[in-house]
């Protein structure tokens, strides 16, 4: 019995029963941009960067099961324009100062902006007032860069069993909070060895005393674009 497949931008992608479009594409070495998706957790579908056009309608590829015979579009001018718009929104909703950020060169948001050729902010910056929490002895929280992907929330809850983080409020008032009456990370059982301490795709969760150990210019996405790094990681996982 032949392996079922769908077409992704005109090329066949085989898949196994239960795989999503994104999972099948990754397994086949095909890159679809994403931010909130992580292979260890159930699909979240919040960032919408992985949206593709499948069978004539727009779907989140991280959550949509693959179907045999489908024609799926991803790397098209129209879809990449949508993704650039979403990235531009993420940049202006927070305070992202890439040249001064410790995560520069290792940040997935920054790397996607380069990959999708985002050259301007387009929208007016919000410049929200977000504090920095340096209370923990080993980890600094810079809430200015949060994109609400909830990876730290899910990792703390599902892997670490601690529920240190949560999202509070909605819309433009949404914010990442710490599960302590004081609101300080130091007043939780969070540890630098937690999975949640290493999963942030941007520069919110920063480990102290290691910020520029790897110089800018020699970091993950300085050496290769995110679509190359992502496929390399997938190969290593196999």
VEXBANU-42417 format. One record per residue (C-alpha): residue number from 1; residue in three letters; x, y, z. Coordinates in steps of 0.1 Angstrom, whole numbers, plus 5000, padded with zeros to 4 digits. Example, Ala and Ser with C-alpha at 12.3 -4.5 7.8 and 13.67 -1.06 7.14 Angstrom:
# residues 2
{site 1, 'ala', {5123, 4955, 5078}} {site 2, 'ser', {5137, 4989, 5071}} 
This chain:
# residues 238
{site 1, 'unk', {5000, 5000, 5000}} {site 2, 'unk', {5015, 5033, 4990}} {site 3, 'unk', {5022, 5061, 5015}} {site 4, 'unk', {4996, 5089, 5014}} {site 5, 'unk', {5009, 5123, 5004}} {site 6, 'unk', {4998, 5158, 4997}} {site 7, 'unk', {5013, 5185, 4975}} {site 8, 'unk', {5031, 5214, 4993}} {site 9, 'unk', {5038, 5242, 4968}} {site 10, 'unk', {5036, 5216, 4940}} {site 11, 'unk', {5059, 5190, 4955}} {site 12, 'unk', {5047, 5157, 4972}} {site 13, 'unk', {5050, 5154, 5009}} {site 14, 'unk', {5043, 5119, 5024}} {site 15, 'unk', {5027, 5117, 5058}} {site 16, 'unk', {5016, 5092, 5084}} {site 17, 'unk', {4982, 5089, 5099}} {site 18, 'unk', {4976, 5116, 5126}} {site 19, 'unk', {5004, 5139, 5114}} {site 20, 'unk', {4996, 5175, 5108}} {site 21, 'unk', {5006, 5194, 5077}} {site 22, 'unk', {5034, 5211, 5096}} {site 23, 'unk', {5047, 5179, 5111}} {site 24, 'unk', {5047, 5161, 5078}} {site 25, 'unk', {5064, 5190, 5061}} {site 26, 'unk', {5092, 5191, 5087}} {site 27, 'unk', {5097, 5154, 5084}} {site 28, 'unk', {5101, 5158, 5047}} {site 29, 'unk', {5126, 5186, 5051}} {site 30, 'unk', {5101, 5214, 5040}} {site 31, 'unk', {5100, 5245, 5061}} {site 32, 'unk', {5068, 5263, 5072}} {site 33, 'unk', {5073, 5294, 5094}} {site 34, 'unk', {5061, 5291, 5129}} {site 35, 'unk', {5067, 5306, 5164}} {site 36, 'unk', {5043, 5291, 5190}} {site 37, 'unk', {5045, 5255, 5178}} {site 38, 'unk', {5068, 5231, 5196}} {site 39, 'unk', {5072, 5193, 5189}} {site 40, 'unk', {5068, 5185, 5226}} {site 41, 'unk', {5034, 5201, 5231}} {site 42, 'unk', {5000, 5199, 5215}} {site 43, 'unk', {4993, 5224, 5188}} {site 44, 'unk', {4984, 5259, 5201}} {site 45, 'unk', {4977, 5279, 5169}} {site 46, 'unk', {4981, 5313, 5185}} {site 47, 'unk', {5008, 5329, 5164}} {site 48, 'unk', {4992, 5322, 5130}} {site 49, 'unk', {5025, 5323, 5112}} {site 50, 'unk', {5021, 5287, 5101}} {site 51, 'unk', {4989, 5295, 5082}} {site 52, 'unk', {4988, 5278, 5048}} {site 53, 'unk', {4962, 5275, 5021}} {site 54, 'unk', {4949, 5239, 5020}} {site 55, 'unk', {4922, 5227, 4997}} {site 56, 'unk', {4913, 5263, 4990}} {site 57, 'unk', {4910, 5276, 5025}} {site 58, 'unk', {4933, 5290, 5051}} {site 59, 'unk', {4943, 5268, 5080}} {site 60, 'unk', {4969, 5266, 5108}} {site 61, 'unk', {4993, 5239, 5095}} {site 62, 'unk', {5004, 5231, 5131}} {site 63, 'unk', {4968, 5219, 5140}} {site 64, 'unk', {4954, 5207, 5107}} {site 65, 'unk', {4957, 5170, 5100}} {site 66, 'unk', {4973, 5162, 5066}} {site 67, 'unk', {4949, 5148, 5040}} {site 68, 'unk', {4958, 5127, 5010}} {site 69, 'unk', {4955, 5145, 4977}} {site 70, 'unk', {4954, 5180, 4992}} {site 71, 'unk', {4971, 5209, 4974}} {site 72, 'unk', {4987, 5230, 5000}} {site 73, 'unk', {5003, 5265, 4994}} {site 74, 'unk', {5028, 5280, 5019}} {site 75, 'unk', {5057, 5297, 5003}} {site 76, 'unk', {5037, 5322, 4982}} {site 77, 'unk', {5039, 5360, 4980}} {site 78, 'unk', {5004, 5364, 4994}} {site 79, 'unk', {5010, 5342, 5024}} {site 80, 'unk', {5044, 5356, 5031}} {site 81, 'unk', {5029, 5391, 5030}} {site 82, 'unk', {5004, 5379, 5057}} {site 83, 'unk', {5032, 5366, 5078}} {site 84, 'unk', {5052, 5398, 5075}} {site 85, 'unk', {5021, 5417, 5087}} {site 86, 'unk', {5018, 5394, 5117}} {site 87, 'unk', {5055, 5399, 5125}} {site 88, 'unk', {5052, 5436, 5122}} {site 89, 'unk', {5023, 5435, 5147}} {site 90, 'unk', {5044, 5414, 5171}} {site 91, 'unk', {5073, 5439, 5169}} {site 92, 'unk', {5052, 5470, 5176}} {site 93, 'unk', {5032, 5454, 5204}} {site 94, 'unk', {5062, 5448, 5225}} {site 95, 'unk', {5096, 5466, 5230}} {site 96, 'unk', {5120, 5448, 5207}} {site 97, 'unk', {5154, 5465, 5205}} {site 98, 'unk', {5173, 5438, 5186}} {site 99, 'unk', {5208, 5455, 5185}} {site 100, 'unk', {5208, 5457, 5223}} {site 101, 'unk', {5191, 5424, 5231}} {site 102, 'unk', {5210, 5396, 5247}} {site 103, 'unk', {5190, 5371, 5225}} {site 104, 'unk', {5200, 5388, 5192}} {site 105, 'unk', {5212, 5361, 5168}} {site 106, 'unk', {5194, 5334, 5188}} {site 107, 'unk', {5159, 5349, 5186}} {site 108, 'unk', {5133, 5332, 5165}} {site 109, 'unk', {5112, 5363, 5161}} {site 110, 'unk', {5142, 5382, 5147}} {site 111, 'unk', {5153, 5353, 5125}} {site 112, 'unk', {5118, 5351, 5110}} {site 113, 'unk', {5118, 5388, 5103}} {site 114, 'unk', {5150, 5384, 5083}} {site 115, 'unk', {5138, 5353, 5066}} {site 116, 'unk', {5105, 5370, 5055}} {site 117, 'unk', {5124, 5402, 5045}} {site 118, 'unk', {5106, 5424, 5070}} {site 119, 'unk', {5122, 5458, 5066}} {site 120, 'unk', {5099, 5482, 5084}} {site 121, 'unk', {5076, 5482, 5115}} {site 122, 'unk', {5047, 5495, 5094}} {site 123, 'unk', {5025, 5501, 5124}} {site 124, 'unk', {5028, 5526, 5152}} {site 125, 'unk', {5048, 5513, 5182}} {site 126, 'unk', {5028, 5507, 5214}} {site 127, 'unk', {5059, 5512, 5237}} {site 128, 'unk', {5041, 5494, 5266}} {site 129, 'unk', {5054, 5498, 5301}} {site 130, 'unk', {5067, 5464, 5310}} {site 131, 'unk', {5089, 5459, 5340}} {site 132, 'unk', {5120, 5437, 5342}} {site 133, 'unk', {5121, 5411, 5370}} {site 134, 'unk', {5157, 5405, 5382}} {site 135, 'unk', {5147, 5391, 5415}} {site 136, 'unk', {5157, 5355, 5408}} {site 137, 'unk', {5194, 5346, 5414}} {site 138, 'unk', {5199, 5328, 5381}} {site 139, 'unk', {5173, 5341, 5357}} {site 140, 'unk', {5161, 5375, 5345}} {site 141, 'unk', {5127, 5381, 5331}} {site 142, 'unk', {5124, 5408, 5304}} {site 143, 'unk', {5087, 5411, 5298}} {site 144, 'unk', {5093, 5437, 5270}} {site 145, 'unk', {5099, 5409, 5245}} {site 146, 'unk', {5070, 5386, 5253}} {site 147, 'unk', {5050, 5375, 5222}} {site 148, 'unk', {5025, 5353, 5242}} {site 149, 'unk', {5035, 5321, 5225}} {site 150, 'unk', {5028, 5304, 5259}} {site 151, 'unk', {5057, 5280, 5255}} {site 152, 'unk', {5070, 5288, 5290}} {site 153, 'unk', {5035, 5284, 5304}} {site 154, 'unk', {5031, 5250, 5288}} {site 155, 'unk', {5066, 5238, 5296}} {site 156, 'unk', {5063, 5248, 5333}} {site 157, 'unk', {5029, 5232, 5336}} {site 158, 'unk', {5033, 5201, 5315}} {site 159, 'unk', {5070, 5192, 5318}} {site 160, 'unk', {5082, 5208, 5350}} {site 161, 'unk', {5049, 5203, 5369}} {site 162, 'unk', {5052, 5238, 5385}} {site 163, 'unk', {5028, 5262, 5367}} {site 164, 'unk', {5051, 5291, 5373}} {site 165, 'unk', {5038, 5312, 5344}} {site 166, 'unk', {5004, 5323, 5331}} {site 167, 'unk', {4989, 5348, 5308}} {site 168, 'unk', {4966, 5374, 5323}} {site 169, 'unk', {4940, 5397, 5308}} {site 170, 'unk', {4931, 5401, 5271}} {site 171, 'unk', {4938, 5421, 5240}} {site 172, 'unk', {4963, 5449, 5243}} {site 173, 'unk', {4963, 5444, 5281}} {site 174, 'unk', {4974, 5408, 5279}} {site 175, 'unk', {5006, 5401, 5298}} {site 176, 'unk', {5028, 5373, 5311}} {site 177, 'unk', {5026, 5369, 5349}} {site 178, 'unk', {5044, 5349, 5375}} {site 179, 'unk', {5025, 5326, 5399}} {site 180, 'unk', {5034, 5343, 5431}} {site 181, 'unk', {5015, 5368, 5453}} {site 182, 'unk', {5044, 5392, 5450}} {site 183, 'unk', {5046, 5387, 5412}} {site 184, 'unk', {5083, 5381, 5416}} {site 185, 'unk', {5101, 5351, 5400}} {site 186, 'unk', {5122, 5347, 5432}} {site 187, 'unk', {5091, 5339, 5452}} {site 188, 'unk', {5083, 5308, 5431}} {site 189, 'unk', {5100, 5273, 5429}} {site 190, 'unk', {5114, 5282, 5394}} {site 191, 'unk', {5149, 5268, 5387}} {site 192, 'unk', {5174, 5276, 5360}} {site 193, 'unk', {5173, 5238, 5352}} {site 194, 'unk', {5136, 5238, 5344}} {site 195, 'unk', {5125, 5231, 5309}} {site 196, 'unk', {5106, 5264, 5310}} {site 197, 'unk', {5139, 5282, 5315}} {site 198, 'unk', {5152, 5271, 5281}} {site 199, 'unk', {5122, 5272, 5258}} {site 200, 'unk', {5116, 5309, 5252}} {site 201, 'unk', {5120, 5317, 5215}} {site 202, 'unk', {5126, 5354, 5221}} {site 203, 'unk', {5144, 5373, 5249}} {site 204, 'unk', {5121, 5371, 5278}} {site 205, 'unk', {5138, 5344, 5299}} {site 206, 'unk', {5174, 5352, 5301}} {site 207, 'unk', {5201, 5333, 5321}} {site 208, 'unk', {5222, 5356, 5342}} {site 209, 'unk', {5260, 5359, 5337}} {site 210, 'unk', {5260, 5342, 5303}} {site 211, 'unk', {5244, 5369, 5281}} {site 212, 'unk', {5273, 5376, 5257}} {site 213, 'unk', {5294, 5345, 5262}} {site 214, 'unk', {5287, 5337, 5225}} {site 215, 'unk', {5295, 5369, 5207}} {site 216, 'unk', {5270, 5384, 5183}} {site 217, 'unk', {5280, 5373, 5148}} {site 218, 'unk', {5287, 5337, 5160}} {site 219, 'unk', {5252, 5328, 5171}} {site 220, 'unk', {5226, 5303, 5158}} {site 221, 'unk', {5209, 5325, 5132}} {site 222, 'unk', {5240, 5345, 5124}} {site 223, 'unk', {5255, 5314, 5108}} {site 224, 'unk', {5224, 5302, 5089}} {site 225, 'unk', {5188, 5314, 5083}} {site 226, 'unk', {5160, 5300, 5104}} {site 227, 'unk', {5146, 5277, 5077}} {site 228, 'unk', {5180, 5260, 5074}} {site 229, 'unk', {5185, 5257, 5112}} {site 230, 'unk', {5150, 5243, 5116}} {site 231, 'unk', {5155, 5215, 5091}} {site 232, 'unk', {5189, 5207, 5106}} {site 233, 'unk', {5173, 5204, 5140}} {site 234, 'unk', {5147, 5181, 5126}} {site 235, 'unk', {5174, 5159, 5111}} {site 236, 'unk', {5192, 5158, 5145}} {site 237, 'unk', {5160, 5147, 5162}} {site 238, 'unk', {5157, 5118, 5138}} 
